Amino acid sequence: MQALDRKMLDENLPTFYLRSSNDGVKHNASVLLSHYGSDALPEYSLRHPDPSLPRSKNRYAVALYDSYNPDILFGEVLLIPEWTQPNLSQEQIRLNGGVPPPPQPMLPTEFTVQLYNPDQQIIIKWHAGGWGSTGYWEFEMPQQSFRKPSASALDRTQNDPTASETTPKLGFKWKKDGKLSKDYVCTLSGKSTNPDGSK
């Protein structure tokens, strides 16, 4: 996602921008799309649970809705983090002013995005960086999500492409634009049918 005032190197590429939601709800946002030099227009609506509600405590969730028809849900994510158990040694308690240190959330190494119409689950996995390289998130999606239209009764009995093991999958990497940047970039990293087995 780009800041709204930032220009892309190639304005012909699709670019998404985040903007505060027009509905006045602080924890929601609008996702705008610009491509081929067009003005950024609303495409999606991001909704988060109300953080003031008790059922939202210790839960991180977001849902992607259609910008013009708020009843159409495209996908959602729910994370319920695990927590570290505090070290209750006397030394740690003394260093913390006599109070046991609070538990800390542990970042997940993978999470699932639930997509709808057609229903499919995308598993996103974390790969830690090494010397001179930054860590990144990696996931793959089917190259084709919908069945091709056909008048054949046999074709209609086939599985959806998302459920078929033979459907080629596209691999993506999602990482920071640079070591000092806050922006993330999602790039196509390969295809499951590459002859060398690379993704």
N, C-alpha and C positions, 0 to 999 in steps of 0.2 A: 504494500500500500504506500502511496506517495502522499506527501503533504500537498495541500491544495494549491499552493503558490509555486510549486516546483515544476520545472519543465523537463520533459524527457529528451533523451538524445534523438530519438526517432518518434515523432508524434503520430506516425501512422500505426504504431503498435498499440494494442489495447492497454489502457492504463486505468487502474482503479484508484480512487481517492476516498478517504474517510472524512466525514463531516458530522458535526453534532446534529442530532435528530431534530426535525422541525416540530415534533410533538411535545417538546419541552421536557421529556424524560431524560434525566442526566446520564443514565447508564445505557442509553440506546444511541445508535449512530446510523447515518445514511451512507451507503456505498454508491459513489458516482462513477460512471464509466465514460471515458473519452477515447476515441480512436479516429484515425485519419484526420487529425487536426480539429475535430468537432469540440464543441463546448461539453464540459462534464455534466451529464444528466443523471438523475437518480436511477439506479438499476436494482439495488437490493436494500433491505433494511436489516440491520444487526440488532438483535434484542438480547439483553442480559437479564437474569432474574433480579428482582429488587433486592439490593444488599441489606435493606433494613428489615426484611422479613426473616423470622427464625428459621424457616426451612431452607434459606439460602446460605446459612452459616456453614463455613468450610466446604463450600461447593463452588466450582468455577464452571460456568456454563455460558454458551452463546448459541443462538439460533439465527439462521439466515432465511429471511422471508422476501417475497416479491415486494418491490417498492410500491406498486400500484394496486395490487390485490393483497391486503394484509393477511388473508386466510391461507395463502399458498406458502407452505413451508418447504424449502429446498433441502435443508440439512441442519444438523445440530450436534453439539459436542457437550459432554458432561464429564468433568474431572472431579473426583473425590480424593484428595491427596492423603497419603499415609504420613504419619507424624513420627519424628524421632523420639525415642524415649530419653528423657534428660538424664545426664550423668549425676547421680546423687552422692558423689563423693564429698566428704567434708571440705576438701580443698576447693572444689567447684562452688559449693554453697557459700563458702567464706568469700571467694573472689566476686561473687554476685551479690554481695551485701547481705548475706544471711538468708537469701531467698533462693529456692531451687530454680535453676534456669528453665524458662518455658520451653515446651516442645517446639520444634521447627518443622515446617512442611518439607517433605522430600519431593523433588521434581521428578515426574515420571519419565521413564525412558521410552515409553510408547503410549499412545492413546488412540481411540477410535472415533472417526467421524461417521455419523449415520446420515446417509443421503436418502432422499425419497424420490419416487417416480422417475426411474425405477429404483426400488429399494436396493441399497448396497452399502456395505461397510468398508471404509478405507482405513487401514491401519497405518499410522504415522509413527516412525521409529527414529529415535535419536542416535546419532553417531558422534562420539566425542572426538574433538580435534586432537592433533598431535603437534609435534614440533613444526612450527611455521604454518600450520593450517588451523582454520577455525572449525568448530563442530557444525553439524548440519542435521536437519530433519529430512527423512527420505520416505517417499510413499509411491505407490503405483496405482494406476487406474486403468480399467479396460479401455481399449482404443475405440470400441463400439459399445454403447450402452443399450441401444434399442434394436429390436428385431427388424430386419428389412421387411417392408410390406410384401406380402405374397398372397396369391389366391389359392395356393396349395394347402390342403388339409395337413399334409405331412410336415410342411414348414411350420405350421401353427402349433404342432405338438412339440417342437424343439424347445430346449431351455432358452431363457433369455441370455443374451451374450454376457451379461454380468455374472451369471452363475456357471458359465461354461469354462472349463479348464483350457480349451483350445483358443479362446479369444486372446489375441495379443494384448499385452499390457504395456502402457507407457510409464516410464520411471521419471520421477521428479525429485529435485533437491531444493530445499528451502533453507536458505542461510543468510547471515548478515551480509550486507553489501560490501563491507570492509571491516577491519578490526575496530575502527573508531566510529563507525556508522551505527545509527539506531535503526535504519531501514533494513527490511528483509527483501530478498529477491528469490523468486521461485523460477527455476530453470528446468527445461526438459533434459534429462540425463541419459536417456536411451530407451530401448524397446526390448521386450522379453524375447523377441524373435531374432535379435542380432546374431549373425552366424558365429561370432566369437564368444557368445554367451554373456557379453557385457551388457550392462543396463545403463 
